[in-house]
């Protein structure tokens, strides 16, 4: 149980490093109370969709009879983390371009879409392998942890939006932090499912 809780905290913090920058950009554009409300709601809904879709896929994949084969999904977050770190693409620029096209009446819908499009592939690459390793009884605790961390991230982004140094730090170090978390969690999944151990036995 404690291992699952620590892993949940570690994994969700890793997936929110890039989302923190997204939130900084959103709160930088929408600063009035009337505008920040749909941003916050959209952030919760967007992340909830990502987690729910990942959980459904993980449940389906758990039907794979050989656990070590299922554990090979851990290679996906390792690949995504390394790819993201060495990529020349600037998500911040892409998101800022999208923000310029958002209409006030569509803030909620567009925040959900931005959340899903900006973070969907990376987050699901980590969530799906991770959810295949946890039991159904620990899911409520894991979801509660996710909500608490997301709330802290949203509140922090709202408070630090006027501090340029914070955004610069996450622009420079966010990909590194994310890569470390993704690689570590990918290796955890491979070890937890016995994939690495099984491959070593086959080779030697």
Residue, then its C-alpha position, 0 to 999 in steps of 0.5 A: x500500500x505504501x509503495x503504491x502511494x509513493x509511486x502514485x505521488x511520484x508519477x503524478x508530480x512527473x506528469x504535472x511538470x509540463x502542465x504547470x507551464x500550461x496553467x501559467x500561460x492560461x492564468x496569464x491570459x485569464x486573470x479575472x475571477x470570472x475567467x479563472x473559474x472555467x480554467x480551473x474547472x477545465x483543468x480538473x475535467x481535462x485531467x479526469x478524462x485523461x486518467x479515466x481513459x488511461x484506466x479503461x485501457x489499462x483494465x482491458x490490457x490486464x486481460x493479457x495472460x502473461x504479466x511479463x508481457x504486460x510489463x513491457x508497456x513500461x518501455x513506452x514512458x521511457x521512450x516518451x520521456x527521452x523523446x520529449x527531453x531531446x525534442x526541439x518542439x516548444x509546447x509553450x509556443x504552440x499553446x500560446x498560439x492556441x490561446x490567441x484563438x480562444x473566445x471568452x465563451x469557449x474558455x472551458x471547452x478550450x481548456x479541456x482540449x488544450x489539456x488533452x492535446x498538450x498532455x494527453x499522449x505523454x500522460x497516458x504513456x505513463x498512466x496506462x502502464x502504471x494502472x496495470x500494476x495497481x490493484x482495484x482496492x488502492x485506486x480510490x487512494x490513488x485518485x485522491x492523491x491525484x486530486x490533491x496534487x492537481x489542486x496544489x499545481x493549479x493553485x501554485x500556477x495561479x499564484x506564481x503566474x506573475x513571477x517570470x522566474x518560475x516559468x523560466x525554471x520550468x521551461x528549462x528544467x521541466x523536460x529534464x524532471x519529466x524525463x527522469x520521472x518517466x524513465x524511473x516509472x517505466x523501469x518500475x513497471x518493467x520490474x514490478x511485472x517481472x519483465x526484466x527478470x523474465x528477459x534475463x532468464x531467456x537470455x542467460 
